[in-house]
Amino acid sequence: MKRIFIEDDNGDNYHIEDIKKFKNHIFKYHSIDGKGDNSLHEENGRYFTVTQEFYNLVKSL
């Protein structure tokens, strides 16, 4: 299986272990009407601001 990395708010690469779980969480808790809500997602001590650009990136994975 392909390893998926995204950049956190500090500019560091983060390996997503379970892309389906990650995407579902972002869509359920960090969006409004299918758009990024600018909230902060924390995962394993890494932070991701869920802008529309980030939301679109996650959606494309």
C-alpha positions as CSV (number, residue, x, y, z in Angstrom):
1,M,0.0,0.0,0.0
2,K,1.2,3.5,-0.8
3,R,2.4,5.6,2.1
4,I,0.7,9.0,2.4
5,F,2.3,12.0,3.9
6,I,0.9,15.5,4.4
7,E,2.5,18.6,5.8
8,D,1.6,19.8,9.3
9,D,1.3,23.4,10.4
10,N,5.1,23.5,11.2
11,G,6.0,22.4,7.7
12,D,7.0,18.9,8.7
13,N,5.8,15.8,6.9
14,Y,3.4,13.5,8.7
15,H,2.7,9.9,7.7
16,I,-1.1,9.1,7.8
17,E,-1.5,5.6,9.0
18,D,-5.2,5.1,8.1
19,I,-6.2,7.5,5.4
20,K,-9.9,6.5,5.4
21,K,-10.1,7.2,9.2
22,F,-8.2,10.5,8.8
23,K,-10.5,11.7,5.9
24,N,-13.7,10.7,7.7
25,H,-12.6,12.6,10.8
26,I,-11.8,15.7,8.9
27,F,-15.1,15.6,7.0
28,K,-17.2,14.9,10.1
29,Y,-15.5,17.2,12.7
30,H,-13.7,19.9,10.7
31,S,-16.0,21.0,7.9
32,I,-19.3,22.9,7.4
33,D,-21.3,22.2,4.3
34,G,-18.4,20.4,2.6
35,K,-15.9,23.2,3.3
36,G,-12.9,23.4,5.6
37,D,-14.0,25.4,8.8
38,N,-10.5,26.7,9.7
39,S,-10.5,24.6,12.9
40,L,-7.4,23.0,14.3
41,H,-7.0,19.2,14.0
42,E,-4.5,17.6,16.4
43,E,-3.1,14.1,15.7
44,N,-0.2,12.5,17.6
45,G,1.1,15.9,18.7
46,R,0.9,17.3,15.2
47,Y,-1.4,20.2,14.2
48,F,-3.3,20.9,11.0
49,T,-5.4,24.0,10.4
50,V,-8.3,22.8,8.3
51,T,-8.4,25.6,5.7
52,Q,-10.3,25.1,2.4
53,E,-7.0,24.4,0.8
54,F,-6.2,21.7,3.3
55,Y,-9.7,20.2,3.1
56,N,-9.4,20.0,-0.7
57,L,-6.0,18.3,-0.3
58,V,-7.4,15.7,2.1
59,K,-10.4,15.2,-0.2
60,S,-8.1,14.4,-3.1
61,L,-6.1,11.7,-1.3
